[in-house]
Amino acid sequence: MAAQKIKEGLEHLAKAEKYLKTGFLKWKPDYDSAASEYGKAAVAFKNAKQFEQAKDACLREAVAHENNSALFHAAKAYEQAGMMLKGNTNEPIQYDPVS
């Protein structure tokens, strides 16, 4: 199952990169579609417990949203990248409020 999810994540990354390519008839990258594919890749990597790849996909999603001027969605993607780092460790994250 994990290998299948990793393969699915890599396919979504390839699709996202394709949306970012420009050519003779396509002058501007499609950031919205690329961000969607990066998000799907992040979910696939997360399900496969590949947290580092999931984090990278979330960060790429955030950049695509920033380029599309969708700042709220970019912030949510950055938040998801942080959650991937939380899932990467075996230790609980300590909350130490400043008094």
Sequence and secondary structure as in RCSB ss.txt:
>XXXX:A:sequence
MAAQKIKEGLEHLAKAEKYLKTGFLKWKPDYDSAASEYGKAAVAFKNAKQFEQAKDACLREAVAHENNSALFHAA
KAYEQAGMMLKGNTNEPIQYDPVS
>XXXX:A:secstr
 HHHHHHHHHHHHHHHHHHH   SS  S  HHHHHHHHHHHHHHHHHTT HHHHHHHHHHHHHHHHHTT HHHHH
HHHHHHHHHHHHH SS        
